[in-house]
Amino acid sequence: MDLGIRGKVAIVTGASRGIGRACAIELAREGADVCLVARDERLLNKVAAEVRALGSRAATVSADLSTIEGCTAAVEACVAQLGAPTILVNNAGAATMGPILSLPESAIEDALQLKAWGYLRMSRLCIPHMQANGWGRIVNIAGGAGTSPSAGNMPTSLANIFVLNVTRALSDAVSKDGILVNTICPGMTNTDRARDLGMARAQREGRGVEEVVAEMGKATPAGRIAEPEEVARVATFLASDACSYVHGSSVYMDGGSRRATP
């Protein structure tokens, strides 16, 4: 199936590892050129090599996307090195976990600046390029915590519900410009972040991390956690020409965990 994105320019944030890396590689496999944005330049260079090995062009930008300066630098670098972006995959952002009654306000503010404001700023900066092209795709990677908050995940919950509502608002604002905006809400995914969470729990409970991560997966109807490549395949479809009527939607990739939720 031809997704119609060969030669298009994509920006992927949080592209140095996990879901972001997988999205960059999947987009490159479909022929898109990819601007990789994250803080770790060494890891970005490794992903860039993987993208180029697939025959696509790659650019790397080490930037702090919790600031407007970092977001602006990322988009400007993409335009200068690859051309105007018409695909944006917002994926940057990992929030501090902790009890709501004692968590510092700075932890919540940091999460909002990087994920909530970062996604909105990157979208605002890329949309004029998409409007000029008459075509664009924005895919926001959020998470189930946006609609399932708990006492221990308030920063990520607030950031994710912000993203869900930004997706809906942006989809309304650009509906007539050939731009589609959607969110993916993955469940627990096999990334460094998931292993870190599993490690913390394993240490608290005196168990092995592999046992804990496997247990997290068994809690889903699918019986396992997701792989980054599975999320990336959905993101690439949403970022493609083949996706022509999915707009303002939230796609839950959680192995069926929300099956009973209206």
C-alpha positions as CSV (number, residue, x, y, z in Angstrom):
1,M,0.0,0.0,0.0
2,D,1.4,3.3,-1.1
3,L,0.9,5.8,1.7
4,G,1.8,8.8,-0.5
5,I,4.5,10.4,1.6
6,R,7.6,9.7,-0.4
7,G,9.6,12.9,-0.6
8,K,7.6,14.7,2.1
9,V,9.4,16.3,5.0
10,A,8.6,15.2,8.5
11,I,9.6,16.5,11.9
12,V,9.7,13.9,14.7
13,T,10.3,15.2,18.2
14,G,11.6,12.9,21.0
15,A,13.2,11.0,18.1
16,S,16.3,9.7,19.9
17,R,14.7,6.6,21.3
18,G,11.5,4.6,21.9
19,I,8.3,5.6,20.0
20,G,9.9,8.7,18.4
21,R,12.8,6.7,17.0
22,A,10.4,4.0,15.7
23,C,8.2,6.7,14.1
24,A,11.2,8.3,12.3
25,I,12.3,4.9,10.9
26,E,8.8,4.0,9.8
27,L,8.4,7.3,8.0
28,A,11.7,6.9,6.3
29,R,10.8,3.4,5.2
30,E,7.8,5.0,3.4
31,G,10.1,7.5,1.7
32,A,9.8,10.6,3.9
33,D,12.8,12.7,4.8
34,V,13.0,13.2,8.5
35,C,14.2,16.0,10.8
36,L,15.0,14.3,14.1
37,V,14.6,16.5,17.3
38,A,15.6,15.6,20.8
39,R,18.2,16.7,23.4
40,D,20.7,13.8,23.1
41,E,22.8,14.6,20.0
42,R,24.7,11.3,20.2
43,L,21.6,9.2,20.1
44,L,20.1,11.4,17.3
45,N,23.1,10.8,15.1
46,K,22.5,7.0,15.5
47,V,18.9,7.3,14.4
48,A,19.9,9.6,11.5
49,A,22.2,6.9,10.3
50,E,19.3,4.4,10.4
51,V,17.1,6.8,8.4
52,R,19.8,7.4,5.8
53,A,20.3,3.7,5.4
54,L,16.7,3.4,4.3
55,G,17.4,5.9,1.5
56,S,15.9,9.0,3.1
57,R,17.5,12.3,4.0
58,A,17.9,13.1,7.7
59,A,18.7,16.2,9.8
60,T,19.3,16.3,13.5
61,V,18.5,19.1,15.9
62,S,19.5,19.1,19.5
63,A,16.9,21.4,21.1
64,D,15.0,22.0,24.4
65,L,11.4,21.9,23.3
66,S,10.1,23.2,26.6
67,T,11.1,26.7,25.3
68,I,9.8,28.7,22.3
69,E,13.4,29.3,21.3
70,G,14.1,25.6,21.1
71,C,10.9,24.9,19.1
72,T,11.7,27.8,16.7
73,A,15.2,26.6,16.2
74,A,14.0,23.1,15.4
75,V,11.6,24.2,12.7
76,E,14.0,26.7,11.2
77,A,16.7,24.0,11.0
78,C,14.3,21.6,9.3
79,V,13.4,24.2,6.7
80,A,17.1,25.1,6.1
81,Q,18.3,21.5,5.8
82,L,15.4,19.5,4.4
83,G,12.7,21.9,3.3
84,A,9.3,22.9,4.7
85,P,7.7,20.3,7.0
86,T,4.3,19.0,6.1
87,I,4.3,16.2,8.7
88,L,4.8,16.7,12.4
89,V,4.9,13.9,14.9
90,N,4.9,15.4,18.4
91,N,6.4,12.8,20.8
92,A,8.7,14.7,23.2
93,G,8.0,14.6,26.9
94,A,8.5,12.4,30.0
95,A,7.0,13.7,33.2
96,T,8.1,13.1,36.8
97,M,5.9,10.7,38.7
98,G,5.1,11.2,42.4
99,P,2.3,11.6,45.0
100,I,0.0,14.5,44.2
101,L,0.0,15.7,47.9
102,S,3.8,16.2,48.0
103,L,4.9,16.6,44.3
104,P,6.7,19.9,43.7
105,E,4.8,22.4,41.5
106,S,7.9,22.5,39.3
107,A,7.3,18.9,38.3
108,I,3.9,19.8,37.0
109,E,5.1,23.0,35.3
110,D,8.0,21.1,33.6
111,A,5.6,18.5,32.2
112,L,3.3,21.2,30.8
113,Q,6.1,23.2,29.3
114,L,7.6,20.3,27.4
115,K,4.7,18.2,26.4
116,A,1.6,20.5,26.5
117,W,3.2,23.8,25.4
118,G,5.9,22.1,23.3
119,Y,3.3,20.3,21.2
120,L,1.2,23.4,20.7
121,R,4.2,25.6,19.8
122,M,5.6,23.0,17.3
123,S,2.2,22.8,15.7
124,R,1.8,26.6,15.4
125,L,5.2,26.8,13.9
126,C,4.6,24.0,11.3
127,I,1.1,24.9,10.3
128,P,2.0,27.9,8.1
129,H,4.3,25.6,6.1
130,M,1.5,23.1,5.8
131,Q,-1.0,25.7,4.8
132,A,1.3,27.0,2.1
133,N,1.5,23.4,0.7
134,G,-2.2,22.8,1.0
135,W,-1.5,19.6,2.8
136,G,-0.3,18.6,6.3
137,R,-0.5,16.0,9.0
138,I,0.0,16.4,12.7
139,V,0.2,13.3,15.0
140,N,0.4,13.9,18.7
141,I,1.6,11.1,20.9
142,A,-0.2,11.4,24.2
143,G,-1.1,8.6,26.7
144,G,-3.9,7.0,28.6
145,A,-3.2,9.0,31.7
146,G,-4.9,12.0,30.1
147,T,-8.3,10.3,30.7
148,S,-7.2,8.0,33.6
149,P,-5.5,10.1,36.2
150,S,-4.2,8.8,39.4
151,A,-2.7,10.2,42.6
152,G,0.8,9.3,41.3
153,N,0.7,10.5,37.7
154,M,-0.7,14.0,37.8
155,P,2.0,15.8,35.8
156,T,1.6,13.4,32.8
157,S,-2.1,13.3,33.2
158,L,-2.4,17.1,33.0
159,A,-0.1,17.3,30.0
160,N,-1.9,14.5,28.1
161,I,-5.4,16.0,28.6
162,F,-4.0,19.3,27.3
163,V,-2.7,17.5,24.2
164,L,-6.1,15.8,23.7
165,N,-7.9,19.1,23.7
166,V,-5.2,20.9,21.6
167,T,-5.7,18.2,19.0
168,R,-9.5,18.8,18.9
169,A,-9.1,22.6,18.8
170,L,-6.4,22.5,16.1
171,S,-8.4,20.1,14.0
172,D,-11.3,22.6,14.0
173,A,-8.9,25.5,13.2
174,V,-7.3,23.9,10.1
175,S,-10.1,21.7,8.8
176,K,-10.3,23.6,5.5
177,D,-6.5,23.8,4.9
178,G,-5.9,20.2,4.0
179,I,-4.4,19.5,7.4
180,L,-5.4,16.6,9.6
181,V,-4.6,16.5,13.3
182,N,-4.9,13.4,15.4
183,T,-3.7,11.9,18.7
184,I,-2.4,8.4,19.5
185,C,-2.8,7.3,23.1
186,P,-0.5,4.3,23.6
187,G,-0.8,2.1,26.7
188,M,2.3,0.8,28.3
189,T,5.0,0.4,25.6
190,N,8.3,-1.4,25.5
191,T,10.5,1.7,25.9
192,D,13.3,2.9,28.2
193,R,10.6,4.8,30.1
194,A,8.5,1.7,30.7
195,R,11.6,-0.2,31.9
196,D,12.4,2.7,34.3
197,L,9.0,2.5,35.7
198,G,9.2,-1.2,36.0
199,M,12.6,-0.9,37.7
200,A,11.3,1.5,40.3
201,R,8.4,-0.9,41.1
202,A,10.7,-3.9,41.1
203,Q,13.0,-2.2,43.6
204,R,10.1,-1.3,45.8
205,E,8.7,-4.8,45.8
206,G,12.0,-6.7,45.7
207,R,11.3,-8.4,42.4
208,G,13.0,-8.6,39.0
209,V,12.2,-5.9,36.4
210,E,11.4,-8.4,33.7
211,E,8.8,-10.0,36.0
212,V,7.2,-6.7,36.8
213,V,7.1,-5.5,33.1
214,A,5.6,-8.8,32.1
215,E,3.0,-8.4,34.8
216,M,2.1,-5.0,33.5
217,G,1.4,-6.5,30.1
218,K,-0.7,-9.3,31.5
219,A,-3.0,-6.7,33.1
220,T,-4.2,-5.8,29.6
221,P,-6.7,-7.9,27.6
222,A,-3.9,-8.4,25.0
223,G,-1.7,-9.9,27.6
224,R,1.4,-7.9,26.8
225,I,2.7,-4.3,26.4
226,A,3.0,-2.6,23.0
227,E,6.1,-2.4,20.9
228,P,7.2,1.0,19.7
229,E,7.0,-0.2,16.1
230,E,3.3,-0.9,16.5
231,V,2.7,2.6,17.6
232,A,4.9,3.9,14.8
233,R,2.9,2.1,12.1
234,V,-0.3,3.7,13.2
235,A,1.4,7.1,13.4
236,T,2.7,6.7,9.9
237,F,-0.7,5.9,8.6
238,L,-2.1,9.0,10.3
239,A,0.7,11.0,8.8
240,S,0.0,9.8,5.3
241,D,-2.0,10.6,2.2
242,A,-3.9,7.3,2.8
243,C,-5.4,8.8,5.9
244,S,-7.9,11.2,4.4
245,Y,-10.9,11.3,6.8
246,V,-9.5,10.7,10.3
247,H,-9.4,14.1,11.9
248,G,-9.6,15.4,15.4
249,S,-9.6,11.8,16.7
250,S,-7.8,10.0,19.6
251,V,-6.6,6.5,18.7
252,Y,-6.2,4.3,21.8
253,M,-3.5,1.7,21.4
254,D,-3.7,-0.1,24.8
255,G,-4.3,-3.7,24.0
256,G,-8.0,-3.3,24.8
257,S,-7.7,-1.8,28.2
258,R,-10.4,0.9,27.4
259,R,-12.8,-1.6,25.9
260,A,-15.4,-1.0,28.5
261,T,-15.1,2.8,28.4
262,P,-17.8,4.7,26.4
